[in-house]
């Protein structure tokens, strides 16, 4: 299994963890998710996604966005054309 699909599976798991409805879990999960996001995606976009992940997780009742999966889609589907163009040049 390639690295990109391992990241997809990990993204789905991390988004599921973000949905855990335990009180005060967001206080611990928000900084952890931001840290993990910046380690999974080391680009400038990864840092921005880390900030967005933190904000989305720290705000109560806003855990509806699959932030990790959205970043995976951006990195491997939307941004793929940019990567392919750089490789071909």
PDB file of N, CA, C and O in Angstrom, chain B, residues numbered from 101:
ATOM      1  N   UNK B 101       0.851  -1.177   0.000  1.00  0.00           N
ATOM      2  CA  UNK B 101       0.000   0.000   0.000  1.00  0.00           C
ATOM      3  C   UNK B 101       0.896   1.238   0.000  1.00  0.00           C
ATOM      4  O   UNK B 101       1.851   1.331   0.771  1.00  0.00           O
ATOM      5  N   UNK B 102       0.573   2.176  -0.869  1.00  0.00           N
ATOM      6  CA  UNK B 102       1.406   3.373  -0.981  1.00  0.00           C
ATOM      7  C   UNK B 102       1.198   4.314   0.204  1.00  0.00           C
ATOM      8  O   UNK B 102       0.222   4.219   0.948  1.00  0.00           O
ATOM      9  N   UNK B 103       2.148   5.216   0.342  1.00  0.00           N
ATOM     10  CA  UNK B 103       2.119   6.180   1.438  1.00  0.00           C
ATOM     11  C   UNK B 103       0.866   7.042   1.394  1.00  0.00           C
ATOM     12  O   UNK B 103       0.289   7.355   2.435  1.00  0.00           O
ATOM     13  N   UNK B 104       0.440   7.429   0.188  1.00  0.00           N
ATOM     14  CA  UNK B 104      -0.716   8.321   0.119  1.00  0.00           C
ATOM     15  C   UNK B 104      -1.978   7.634   0.624  1.00  0.00           C
ATOM     16  O   UNK B 104      -2.823   8.293   1.230  1.00  0.00           O
ATOM     17  N   UNK B 105      -2.134   6.343   0.395  1.00  0.00           N
ATOM     18  CA  UNK B 105      -3.324   5.653   0.898  1.00  0.00           C
ATOM     19  C   UNK B 105      -3.225   5.353   2.390  1.00  0.00           C
ATOM     20  O   UNK B 105      -4.244   5.274   3.076  1.00  0.00           O
ATOM     21  N   UNK B 106      -2.023   5.189   2.886  1.00  0.00           N
ATOM     22  CA  UNK B 106      -1.836   5.063   4.338  1.00  0.00           C
ATOM     23  C   UNK B 106      -2.233   6.370   5.019  1.00  0.00           C
ATOM     24  O   UNK B 106      -2.851   6.364   6.084  1.00  0.00           O
ATOM     25  N   UNK B 107      -1.868   7.497   4.388  1.00  0.00           N
ATOM     26  CA  UNK B 107      -2.264   8.800   4.933  1.00  0.00           C
ATOM     27  C   UNK B 107      -3.776   8.983   4.884  1.00  0.00           C
ATOM     28  O   UNK B 107      -4.356   9.595   5.781  1.00  0.00           O
ATOM     29  N   UNK B 108      -4.416   8.461   3.847  1.00  0.00           N
ATOM     30  CA  UNK B 108      -5.871   8.554   3.758  1.00  0.00           C
ATOM     31  C   UNK B 108      -6.529   7.775   4.896  1.00  0.00           C
ATOM     32  O   UNK B 108      -7.452   8.280   5.536  1.00  0.00           O
ATOM     33  N   UNK B 109      -6.073   6.574   5.148  1.00  0.00           N
ATOM     34  CA  UNK B 109      -6.633   5.766   6.239  1.00  0.00           C
ATOM     35  C   UNK B 109      -6.392   6.454   7.579  1.00  0.00           C
ATOM     36  O   UNK B 109      -7.294   6.529   8.414  1.00  0.00           O
ATOM     37  N   UNK B 110      -5.179   6.952   7.783  1.00  0.00           N
ATOM     38  CA  UNK B 110      -4.869   7.673   9.016  1.00  0.00           C
ATOM     39  C   UNK B 110      -5.731   8.924   9.148  1.00  0.00           C
ATOM     40  O   UNK B 110      -6.182   9.251  10.246  1.00  0.00           O
ATOM     41  N   UNK B 111      -5.962   9.621   8.050  1.00  0.00           N
ATOM     42  CA  UNK B 111      -6.807  10.821   8.067  1.00  0.00           C
ATOM     43  C   UNK B 111      -8.228  10.484   8.490  1.00  0.00           C
ATOM     44  O   UNK B 111      -8.828  11.203   9.288  1.00  0.00           O
ATOM     45  N   UNK B 112      -8.766   9.396   7.961  1.00  0.00           N
ATOM     46  CA  UNK B 112     -10.122   8.988   8.333  1.00  0.00           C
ATOM     47  C   UNK B 112     -10.204   8.625   9.808  1.00  0.00           C
ATOM     48  O   UNK B 112     -11.186   8.948  10.477  1.00  0.00           O
ATOM     49  N   UNK B 113      -9.173   7.953  10.318  1.00  0.00           N
ATOM     50  CA  UNK B 113      -9.141   7.594  11.743  1.00  0.00           C
ATOM     51  C   UNK B 113      -9.043   8.839  12.610  1.00  0.00           C
ATOM     52  O   UNK B 113      -9.751   8.954  13.611  1.00  0.00           O
ATOM     53  N   UNK B 114      -8.172   9.774  12.235  1.00  0.00           N
ATOM     54  CA  UNK B 114      -8.004  11.003  13.019  1.00  0.00           C
ATOM     55  C   UNK B 114      -9.269  11.861  12.992  1.00  0.00           C
ATOM     56  O   UNK B 114      -9.615  12.480  13.998  1.00  0.00           O
ATOM     57  N   UNK B 115      -9.952  11.903  11.867  1.00  0.00           N
ATOM     58  CA  UNK B 115     -11.223  12.633  11.814  1.00  0.00           C
ATOM     59  C   UNK B 115     -12.261  11.962  12.698  1.00  0.00           C
ATOM     60  O   UNK B 115     -13.074  12.649  13.318  1.00  0.00           O
ATOM     61  N   UNK B 116     -12.253  10.638  12.769  1.00  0.00           N
ATOM     62  CA  UNK B 116     -13.183   9.914  13.640  1.00  0.00           C
ATOM     63  C   UNK B 116     -12.874  10.196  15.113  1.00  0.00           C
ATOM     64  O   UNK B 116     -13.788  10.334  15.926  1.00  0.00           O
ATOM     65  N   UNK B 117     -11.593  10.279  15.451  1.00  0.00           N
ATOM     66  CA  UNK B 117     -11.210  10.621  16.833  1.00  0.00           C
ATOM     67  C   UNK B 117     -11.735  12.002  17.189  1.00  0.00           C
ATOM     68  O   UNK B 117     -12.173  12.227  18.318  1.00  0.00           O
ATOM     69  N   UNK B 118     -11.695  12.923  16.248  1.00  0.00           N
ATOM     70  CA  UNK B 118     -12.188  14.282  16.489  1.00  0.00           C
ATOM     71  C   UNK B 118     -13.675  14.347  16.766  1.00  0.00           C
ATOM     72  O   UNK B 118     -14.167  15.338  17.305  1.00  0.00           O
ATOM     73  N   UNK B 119     -14.394  13.296  16.401  1.00  0.00           N
ATOM     74  CA  UNK B 119     -15.843  13.265  16.639  1.00  0.00           C
ATOM     75  C   UNK B 119     -16.225  12.705  18.006  1.00  0.00           C
ATOM     76  O   UNK B 119     -17.406  12.691  18.353  1.00  0.00           O
ATOM     77  N   UNK B 120     -15.258  12.249  18.781  1.00  0.00           N
ATOM     78  CA  UNK B 120     -15.544  11.653  20.093  1.00  0.00           C
ATOM     79  C   UNK B 120     -16.235  12.696  20.980  1.00  0.00           C
ATOM     80  O   UNK B 120     -15.706  13.785  21.204  1.00  0.00           O
ATOM     81  N   UNK B 121     -17.435  12.341  21.483  1.00  0.00           N
ATOM     82  CA  UNK B 121     -18.221  13.322  22.254  1.00  0.00           C
ATOM     83  C   UNK B 121     -17.941  13.316  23.763  1.00  0.00           C
ATOM     84  O   UNK B 121     -18.877  13.412  24.557  1.00  0.00           O
ATOM     85  N   UNK B 122     -16.704  13.209  24.158  1.00  0.00           N
ATOM     86  CA  UNK B 122     -16.352  13.240  25.579  1.00  0.00           C
ATOM     87  C   UNK B 122     -16.111  14.692  25.982  1.00  0.00           C
ATOM     88  O   UNK B 122     -15.348  15.401  25.326  1.00  0.00           O
ATOM     89  N   UNK B 123     -16.762  15.137  27.063  1.00  0.00           N
ATOM     90  CA  UNK B 123     -16.567  16.530  27.513  1.00  0.00           C
ATOM     91  C   UNK B 123     -15.087  16.831  27.777  1.00  0.00           C
ATOM     92  O   UNK B 123     -14.360  16.006  28.330  1.00  0.00           O
ATOM     93  N   UNK B 124     -14.679  17.975  27.387  1.00  0.00           N
ATOM     94  CA  UNK B 124     -13.321  18.493  27.570  1.00  0.00           C
ATOM     95  C   UNK B 124     -12.259  17.737  26.759  1.00  0.00           C
ATOM     96  O   UNK B 124     -11.072  18.039  26.885  1.00  0.00           O
ATOM     97  N   UNK B 125     -12.655  16.770  25.940  1.00  0.00           N
ATOM     98  CA  UNK B 125     -11.695  16.061  25.093  1.00  0.00           C
ATOM     99  C   UNK B 125     -11.095  17.009  24.054  1.00  0.00           C
ATOM    100  O   UNK B 125      -9.933  16.871  23.671  1.00  0.00           O
ATOM    101  N   UNK B 126     -11.900  17.972  23.605  1.00  0.00           N
ATOM    102  CA  UNK B 126     -11.427  18.925  22.595  1.00  0.00           C
ATOM    103  C   UNK B 126     -10.252  19.757  23.089  1.00  0.00           C
ATOM    104  O   UNK B 126      -9.412  20.180  22.295  1.00  0.00           O
ATOM    105  N   UNK B 127     -10.189  19.991  24.379  1.00  0.00           N
ATOM    106  CA  UNK B 127      -9.087  20.787  24.938  1.00  0.00           C
ATOM    107  C   UNK B 127      -7.756  20.063  24.721  1.00  0.00           C
ATOM    108  O   UNK B 127      -6.727  20.701  24.499  1.00  0.00           O
ATOM    109  N   UNK B 128      -7.782  18.743  24.786  1.00  0.00           N
ATOM    110  CA  UNK B 128      -6.580  17.948  24.559  1.00  0.00           C
ATOM    111  C   UNK B 128      -6.390  17.665  23.065  1.00  0.00           C
ATOM    112  O   UNK B 128      -5.272  17.715  22.552  1.00  0.00           O
ATOM    113  N   UNK B 129      -7.495  17.368  22.376  1.00  0.00           N
ATOM    114  CA  UNK B 129      -7.406  16.960  20.981  1.00  0.00           C
ATOM    115  C   UNK B 129      -7.050  18.112  20.041  1.00  0.00           C
ATOM    116  O   UNK B 129      -6.360  17.886  19.046  1.00  0.00           O
ATOM    117  N   UNK B 130      -7.490  19.323  20.318  1.00  0.00           N
ATOM    118  CA  UNK B 130      -7.233  20.448  19.410  1.00  0.00           C
ATOM    119  C   UNK B 130      -5.738  20.677  19.169  1.00  0.00           C
ATOM    120  O   UNK B 130      -5.315  20.723  18.013  1.00  0.00           O
ATOM    121  N   UNK B 131      -4.930  20.821  20.214  1.00  0.00           N
ATOM    122  CA  UNK B 131      -3.498  21.013  19.940  1.00  0.00           C
ATOM    123  C   UNK B 131      -2.834  19.752  19.363  1.00  0.00           C
ATOM    124  O   UNK B 131      -1.913  19.845  18.553  1.00  0.00           O
ATOM    125  N   UNK B 132      -3.307  18.586  19.786  1.00  0.00           N
ATOM    126  CA  UNK B 132      -2.748  17.341  19.255  1.00  0.00           C
ATOM    127  C   UNK B 132      -3.035  17.216  17.759  1.00  0.00           C
ATOM    128  O   UNK B 132      -2.155  16.834  16.988  1.00  0.00           O
ATOM    129  N   UNK B 133      -4.256  17.537  17.350  1.00  0.00           N
ATOM    130  CA  UNK B 133      -4.599  17.439  15.932  1.00  0.00           C
ATOM    131  C   UNK B 133      -3.813  18.448  15.099  1.00  0.00           C
ATOM    132  O   UNK B 133      -3.399  18.143  13.980  1.00  0.00           O
ATOM    133  N   UNK B 134      -3.608  19.634  15.634  1.00  0.00           N
ATOM    134  CA  UNK B 134      -2.823  20.641  14.916  1.00  0.00           C
ATOM    135  C   UNK B 134      -1.379  20.168  14.738  1.00  0.00           C
ATOM    136  O   UNK B 134      -0.793  20.330  13.668  1.00  0.00           O
ATOM    137  N   UNK B 135      -0.820  19.592  15.778  1.00  0.00           N
ATOM    138  CA  UNK B 135       0.549  19.079  15.717  1.00  0.00           C
ATOM    139  C   UNK B 135       0.666  17.945  14.703  1.00  0.00           C
ATOM    140  O   UNK B 135       1.587  17.928  13.886  1.00  0.00           O
ATOM    141  N   UNK B 136      -0.266  17.003  14.759  1.00  0.00           N
ATOM    142  CA  UNK B 136      -0.254  15.867  13.835  1.00  0.00           C
ATOM    143  C   UNK B 136      -0.401  16.352  12.391  1.00  0.00           C
ATOM    144  O   UNK B 136       0.275  15.854  11.492  1.00  0.00           O
ATOM    145  N   UNK B 137      -1.275  17.313  12.179  1.00  0.00           N
ATOM    146  CA  UNK B 137      -1.490  17.847  10.825  1.00  0.00           C
ATOM    147  C   UNK B 137      -0.200  18.436  10.269  1.00  0.00           C
ATOM    148  O   UNK B 137       0.145  18.195   9.112  1.00  0.00           O
ATOM    149  N   UNK B 138       0.514  19.204  11.084  1.00  0.00           N
ATOM    150  CA  UNK B 138       1.746  19.820  10.594  1.00  0.00           C
ATOM    151  C   UNK B 138       2.845  18.790  10.363  1.00  0.00           C
ATOM    152  O   UNK B 138       3.741  19.023   9.552  1.00  0.00           O
ATOM    153  N   UNK B 139       2.796  17.666  11.051  1.00  0.00           N
ATOM    154  CA  UNK B 139       3.778  16.606  10.831  1.00  0.00           C
ATOM    155  C   UNK B 139       3.425  15.756   9.611  1.00  0.00           C
ATOM    156  O   UNK B 139       4.321  15.273   8.919  1.00  0.00           O
ATOM    157  N   UNK B 140       2.137  15.567   9.339  1.00  0.00           N
ATOM    158  CA  UNK B 140       1.720  14.796   8.168  1.00  0.00           C
ATOM    159  C   UNK B 140       1.954  15.569   6.876  1.00  0.00           C
ATOM    160  O   UNK B 140       2.331  14.988   5.858  1.00  0.00           O
ATOM    161  N   UNK B 141       1.731  16.874   6.921  1.00  0.00           N
ATOM    162  CA  UNK B 141       1.861  17.730   5.736  1.00  0.00           C
ATOM    163  C   UNK B 141       2.814  18.865   6.087  1.00  0.00           C
ATOM    164  O   UNK B 141       2.413  19.834   6.732  1.00  0.00           O
ATOM    165  N   UNK B 142       4.052  18.756   5.673  1.00  0.00           N
ATOM    166  CA  UNK B 142       5.101  19.675   6.108  1.00  0.00           C
ATOM    167  C   UNK B 142       5.180  20.971   5.303  1.00  0.00           C
ATOM    168  O   UNK B 142       6.061  21.795   5.546  1.00  0.00           O
ATOM    169  N   UNK B 143       4.289  21.154   4.370  1.00  0.00           N
ATOM    170  CA  UNK B 143       4.306  22.354   3.533  1.00  0.00           C
ATOM    171  C   UNK B 143       3.663  23.539   4.254  1.00  0.00           C
ATOM    172  O   UNK B 143       3.187  23.419   5.383  1.00  0.00           O
ATOM    173  N   UNK B 144       3.665  24.674   3.578  1.00  0.00           N
ATOM    174  CA  UNK B 144       2.986  25.854   4.099  1.00  0.00           C
ATOM    175  C   UNK B 144       1.496  25.553   4.278  1.00  0.00           C
ATOM    176  O   UNK B 144       0.876  25.987   5.249  1.00  0.00           O
ATOM    177  N   UNK B 145       0.931  24.802   3.324  1.00  0.00           N
ATOM    178  CA  UNK B 145      -0.479  24.426   3.408  1.00  0.00           C
ATOM    179  C   UNK B 145      -0.741  23.563   4.642  1.00  0.00           C
ATOM    180  O   UNK B 145      -1.808  23.656   5.248  1.00  0.00           O
ATOM    181  N   UNK B 146       0.227  22.726   5.014  1.00  0.00           N
ATOM    182  CA  UNK B 146       0.091  21.896   6.216  1.00  0.00           C
ATOM    183  C   UNK B 146       0.033  22.729   7.482  1.00  0.00           C
ATOM    184  O   UNK B 146      -0.704  22.405   8.413  1.00  0.00           O
ATOM    185  N   UNK B 147       0.810  23.804   7.516  1.00  0.00           N
ATOM    186  CA  UNK B 147       0.779  24.700   8.680  1.00  0.00           C
ATOM    187  C   UNK B 147      -0.562  25.419   8.767  1.00  0.00           C
ATOM    188  O   UNK B 147      -1.129  25.572   9.848  1.00  0.00           O
ATOM    189  N   UNK B 148      -1.058  25.855   7.617  1.00  0.00           N
ATOM    190  CA  UNK B 148      -2.371  26.511   7.594  1.00  0.00           C
ATOM    191  C   UNK B 148      -3.457  25.523   8.019  1.00  0.00           C
ATOM    192  O   UNK B 148      -4.352  25.870   8.790  1.00  0.00           O
ATOM    193  N   UNK B 149      -3.373  24.286   7.509  1.00  0.00           N
ATOM    194  CA  UNK B 149      -4.349  23.254   7.878  1.00  0.00           C
ATOM    195  C   UNK B 149      -4.257  22.930   9.363  1.00  0.00           C
ATOM    196  O   UNK B 149      -5.271  22.628   9.992  1.00  0.00           O
ATOM    197  N   UNK B 150      -3.060  22.987   9.930  1.00  0.00           N
ATOM    198  CA  UNK B 150      -2.895  22.764  11.371  1.00  0.00           C
ATOM    199  C   UNK B 150      -3.618  23.823  12.187  1.00  0.00           C
ATOM    200  O   UNK B 150      -4.261  23.510  13.189  1.00  0.00           O
ATOM    201  N   UNK B 151      -3.514  25.065  11.762  1.00  0.00           N
ATOM    202  CA  UNK B 151      -4.217  26.152  12.451  1.00  0.00           C
ATOM    203  C   UNK B 151      -5.725  25.969  12.327  1.00  0.00           C
ATOM    204  O   UNK B 151      -6.458  26.109  13.306  1.00  0.00           O
ATOM    205  N   UNK B 152      -6.183  25.655  11.115  1.00  0.00           N
ATOM    206  CA  UNK B 152      -7.620  25.436  10.909  1.00  0.00           C
ATOM    207  C   UNK B 152      -8.126  24.245  11.715  1.00  0.00           C
ATOM    208  O   UNK B 152      -9.230  24.280  12.259  1.00  0.00           O
ATOM    209  N   UNK B 153      -7.319  23.195  11.787  1.00  0.00           N
ATOM    210  CA  UNK B 153      -7.687  22.016  12.562  1.00  0.00           C
ATOM    211  C   UNK B 153      -7.826  22.372  14.039  1.00  0.00           C
ATOM    212  O   UNK B 153      -8.772  21.947  14.702  1.00  0.00           O
ATOM    213  N   UNK B 154      -6.878  23.154  14.549  1.00  0.00           N
ATOM    214  CA  UNK B 154      -6.943  23.578  15.950  1.00  0.00           C
ATOM    215  C   UNK B 154      -8.214  24.368  16.230  1.00  0.00           C
ATOM    216  O   UNK B 154      -8.931  24.092  17.192  1.00  0.00           O
ATOM    217  N   UNK B 155      -8.485  25.350  15.384  1.00  0.00           N
ATOM    218  CA  UNK B 155      -9.660  26.203  15.579  1.00  0.00           C
ATOM    219  C   UNK B 155     -10.948  25.381  15.493  1.00  0.00           C
ATOM    220  O   UNK B 155     -11.859  25.559  16.301  1.00  0.00           O
ATOM    221  N   UNK B 156     -11.019  24.479  14.506  1.00  0.00           N
ATOM    222  CA  UNK B 156     -12.219  23.668  14.321  1.00  0.00           C
ATOM    223  C   UNK B 156     -12.449  22.734  15.502  1.00  0.00           C
ATOM    224  O   UNK B 156     -13.595  22.501  15.886  1.00  0.00           O
ATOM    225  N   UNK B 157     -11.390  22.201  16.079  1.00  0.00           N
ATOM    226  CA  UNK B 157     -11.534  21.260  17.194  1.00  0.00           C
ATOM    227  C   UNK B 157     -11.763  21.954  18.533  1.00  0.00           C
ATOM    228  O   UNK B 157     -12.426  21.391  19.404  1.00  0.00           O
ATOM    229  N   UNK B 158     -11.239  23.143  18.718  1.00  0.00           N
ATOM    230  CA  UNK B 158     -11.362  23.820  20.018  1.00  0.00           C
ATOM    231  C   UNK B 158     -12.736  24.438  20.215  1.00  0.00           C
ATOM    232  O   UNK B 158     -13.188  24.598  21.349  1.00  0.00           O
ATOM    233  N   UNK B 159     -13.411  24.791  19.111  1.00  0.00           N
ATOM    234  CA  UNK B 159     -14.741  25.384  19.220  1.00  0.00           C
ATOM    235  C   UNK B 159     -15.754  24.274  19.483  1.00  0.00           C
ATOM    236  O   UNK B 159     -15.844  23.325  18.705  1.00  0.00           O
ATOM    237  N   UNK B 160     -16.514  24.382  20.567  1.00  0.00           N
ATOM    238  CA  UNK B 160     -17.500  23.334  20.861  1.00  0.00           C
ATOM    239  C   UNK B 160     -18.541  23.194  19.751  1.00  0.00           C
ATOM    240  O   UNK B 160     -18.956  24.180  19.143  1.00  0.00           O
ATOM    241  N   UNK B 161     -18.943  21.982  19.505  1.00  0.00           N
ATOM    242  CA  UNK B 161     -20.000  21.647  18.542  1.00  0.00           C
ATOM    243  C   UNK B 161     -19.643  22.003  17.101  1.00  0.00           C
ATOM    244  O   UNK B 161     -20.539  22.185  16.277  1.00  0.00           O
ATOM    245  N   UNK B 162     -18.371  22.103  16.787  1.00  0.00           N
ATOM    246  CA  UNK B 162     -17.996  22.410  15.400  1.00  0.00           C
ATOM    247  C   UNK B 162     -17.202  21.265  14.764  1.00  0.00           C
ATOM    248  O   UNK B 162     -16.504  21.469  13.771  1.00  0.00           O
ATOM    249  N   UNK B 163     -17.308  20.091  15.325  1.00  0.00           N
ATOM    250  CA  UNK B 163     -16.533  18.952  14.838  1.00  0.00           C
ATOM    251  C   UNK B 163     -17.199  18.269  13.647  1.00  0.00           C
ATOM    252  O   UNK B 163     -17.290  17.042  13.602  1.00  0.00           O
ATOM    253  N   UNK B 164     -17.656  19.051  12.701  1.00  0.00           N
ATOM    254  CA  UNK B 164     -18.360  18.462  11.563  1.00  0.00           C
ATOM    255  C   UNK B 164     -17.488  18.377  10.317  1.00  0.00           C
ATOM    256  O   UNK B 164     -17.828  17.657   9.377  1.00  0.00           O
ATOM    257  N   UNK B 165     -16.379  19.093  10.294  1.00  0.00           N
ATOM    258  CA  UNK B 165     -15.505  19.081   9.121  1.00  0.00           C
ATOM    259  C   UNK B 165     -14.441  17.992   9.264  1.00  0.00           C
ATOM    260  O   UNK B 165     -13.752  17.934  10.282  1.00  0.00           O
ATOM    261  N   UNK B 166     -14.303  17.137   8.263  1.00  0.00           N
ATOM    262  CA  UNK B 166     -13.230  16.142   8.287  1.00  0.00           C
ATOM    263  C   UNK B 166     -11.917  16.794   7.816  1.00  0.00           C
ATOM    264  O   UNK B 166     -11.492  16.594   6.678  1.00  0.00           O
ATOM    265  N   UNK B 167     -11.305  17.549   8.676  1.00  0.00           N
ATOM    266  CA  UNK B 167     -10.163  18.383   8.327  1.00  0.00           C
ATOM    267  C   UNK B 167      -9.005  17.586   7.726  1.00  0.00           C
ATOM    268  O   UNK B 167      -8.423  17.998   6.722  1.00  0.00           O
ATOM    269  N   UNK B 168      -8.670  16.449   8.336  1.00  0.00           N
ATOM    270  CA  UNK B 168      -7.555  15.646   7.830  1.00  0.00           C
ATOM    271  C   UNK B 168      -7.859  15.095   6.439  1.00  0.00           C
ATOM    272  O   UNK B 168      -6.990  15.092   5.566  1.00  0.00           O
ATOM    273  N   UNK B 169      -9.079  14.634   6.236  1.00  0.00           N
ATOM    274  CA  UNK B 169      -9.461  14.076   4.940  1.00  0.00           C
ATOM    275  C   UNK B 169      -9.508  15.170   3.875  1.00  0.00           C
ATOM    276  O   UNK B 169      -9.115  14.942   2.730  1.00  0.00           O
ATOM    277  N   UNK B 170      -9.981  16.341   4.244  1.00  0.00           N
ATOM    278  CA  UNK B 170      -9.991  17.464   3.294  1.00  0.00           C
ATOM    279  C   UNK B 170      -8.563  17.812   2.882  1.00  0.00           C
ATOM    280  O   UNK B 170      -8.308  18.090   1.711  1.00  0.00           O
ATOM    281  N   UNK B 171      -7.638  17.798   3.827  1.00  0.00           N
ATOM    282  CA  UNK B 171      -6.242  18.095   3.506  1.00  0.00           C
ATOM    283  C   UNK B 171      -5.652  17.013   2.610  1.00  0.00           C
ATOM    284  O   UNK B 171      -4.859  17.312   1.717  1.00  0.00           O
ATOM    285  N   UNK B 172      -6.032  15.760   2.840  1.00  0.00           N
ATOM    286  CA  UNK B 172      -5.561  14.677   1.971  1.00  0.00           C
ATOM    287  C   UNK B 172      -6.073  14.887   0.541  1.00  0.00           C
ATOM    288  O   UNK B 172      -5.312  14.766  -0.419  1.00  0.00           O
ATOM    289  N   UNK B 173      -7.351  15.199   0.407  1.00  0.00           N
ATOM    290  CA  UNK B 173      -7.930  15.440  -0.922  1.00  0.00           C
ATOM    291  C   UNK B 173      -7.217  16.608  -1.594  1.00  0.00           C
ATOM    292  O   UNK B 173      -6.892  16.537  -2.779  1.00  0.00           O
ATOM    293  N   UNK B 174      -6.975  17.664  -0.857  1.00  0.00           N
ATOM    294  CA  UNK B 174      -6.267  18.814  -1.413  1.00  0.00           C
ATOM    295  C   UNK B 174      -4.859  18.413  -1.881  1.00  0.00           C
ATOM    296  O   UNK B 174      -4.432  18.772  -2.978  1.00  0.00           O
ATOM    297  N   UNK B 175      -4.152  17.665  -1.031  1.00  0.00           N
ATOM    298  CA  UNK B 175      -2.768  17.318  -1.332  1.00  0.00           C
ATOM    299  C   UNK B 175      -2.618  16.338  -2.478  1.00  0.00           C
ATOM    300  O   UNK B 175      -1.715  16.477  -3.304  1.00  0.00           O
ATOM    301  N   UNK B 176      -3.497  15.345  -2.534  1.00  0.00           N
ATOM    302  CA  UNK B 176      -3.297  14.257  -3.493  1.00  0.00           C
ATOM    303  C   UNK B 176      -4.227  14.283  -4.701  1.00  0.00           C
ATOM    304  O   UNK B 176      -3.989  13.558  -5.666  1.00  0.00           O
ATOM    305  N   UNK B 177      -5.270  15.091  -4.674  1.00  0.00           N
ATOM    306  CA  UNK B 177      -6.177  15.149  -5.817  1.00  0.00           C
ATOM    307  C   UNK B 177      -6.171  16.551  -6.436  1.00  0.00           C
ATOM    308  O   UNK B 177      -5.924  16.697  -7.633  1.00  0.00           O
ATOM    309  N   UNK B 178      -6.436  17.560  -5.642  1.00  0.00           N
ATOM    310  CA  UNK B 178      -6.503  18.931  -6.166  1.00  0.00           C
ATOM    311  C   UNK B 178      -5.120  19.459  -6.517  1.00  0.00           C
ATOM    312  O   UNK B 178      -4.923  20.002  -7.604  1.00  0.00           O
ATOM    313  N   UNK B 179      -4.178  19.308  -5.628  1.00  0.00           N
ATOM    314  CA  UNK B 179      -2.835  19.843  -5.818  1.00  0.00           C
ATOM    315  C   UNK B 179      -1.971  18.912  -6.678  1.00  0.00           C
ATOM    316  O   UNK B 179      -0.831  19.260  -6.984  1.00  0.00           O
ATOM    317  N   UNK B 180      -2.469  17.769  -7.065  1.00  0.00           N
ATOM    318  CA  UNK B 180      -1.725  16.800  -7.866  1.00  0.00           C
ATOM    319  C   UNK B 180      -1.264  17.398  -9.187  1.00  0.00           C
ATOM    320  O   UNK B 180      -0.148  17.133  -9.634  1.00  0.00           O
ATOM    321  N   UNK B 181      -2.112  18.200  -9.810  1.00  0.00           N
ATOM    322  CA  UNK B 181      -1.733  18.817 -11.077  1.00  0.00           C
ATOM    323  C   UNK B 181      -0.516  19.707 -10.907  1.00  0.00           C
ATOM    324  O   UNK B 181       0.352  19.738 -11.781  1.00  0.00           O
ATOM    325  N   UNK B 182      -0.437  20.424  -9.812  1.00  0.00           N
ATOM    326  CA  UNK B 182       0.702  21.289  -9.537  1.00  0.00           C
ATOM    327  C   UNK B 182       1.963  20.440  -9.376  1.00  0.00           C
ATOM    328  O   UNK B 182       3.012  20.788  -9.918  1.00  0.00           O
ATOM    329  N   UNK B 183       1.873  19.343  -8.644  1.00  0.00           N
ATOM    330  CA  UNK B 183       3.016  18.457  -8.437  1.00  0.00           C
ATOM    331  C   UNK B 183       3.436  17.821  -9.759  1.00  0.00           C
ATOM    332  O   UNK B 183       4.629  17.766 -10.058  1.00  0.00           O
ATOM    333  N   UNK B 184       2.483  17.342 -10.555  1.00  0.00           N
ATOM    334  CA  UNK B 184       2.809  16.739 -11.850  1.00  0.00           C
ATOM    335  C   UNK B 184       3.477  17.735 -12.778  1.00  0.00           C
ATOM    336  O   UNK B 184       4.394  17.368 -13.512  1.00  0.00           O
ATOM    337  N   UNK B 185       3.042  18.983 -12.764  1.00  0.00           N
ATOM    338  CA  UNK B 185       3.623  20.009 -13.617  1.00  0.00           C
ATOM    339  C   UNK B 185       5.075  20.290 -13.215  1.00  0.00           C
ATOM    340  O   UNK B 185       5.934  20.477 -14.077  1.00  0.00           O
ATOM    341  N   UNK B 186       5.337  20.319 -11.948  1.00  0.00           N
ATOM    342  CA  UNK B 186       6.699  20.584 -11.462  1.00  0.00           C
ATOM    343  C   UNK B 186       7.618  19.422 -11.852  1.00  0.00           C
ATOM    344  O   UNK B 186       8.756  19.653 -12.260  1.00  0.00           O
ATOM    345  N   UNK B 187       7.149  18.195 -11.735  1.00  0.00           N
ATOM    346  CA  UNK B 187       7.950  17.032 -12.074  1.00  0.00           C
ATOM    347  C   UNK B 187       8.269  16.989 -13.558  1.00  0.00           C
ATOM    348  O   UNK B 187       9.384  16.632 -13.938  1.00  0.00           O
ATOM    349  N   UNK B 188       7.301  17.348 -14.410  1.00  0.00           N
ATOM    350  CA  UNK B 188       7.494  17.311 -15.851  1.00  0.00           C
ATOM    351  C   UNK B 188       8.410  18.415 -16.359  1.00  0.00           C
ATOM    352  O   UNK B 188       9.042  18.256 -17.404  1.00  0.00           O
ATOM    353  N   UNK B 189       8.493  19.524 -15.644  1.00  0.00           N
ATOM    354  CA  UNK B 189       9.279  20.680 -16.100  1.00  0.00           C
ATOM    355  C   UNK B 189      10.753  20.450 -16.046  1.00  0.00           C
ATOM    356  O   UNK B 189      11.529  21.337 -16.399  1.00  0.00           O
TER     357      UNK B 189
END
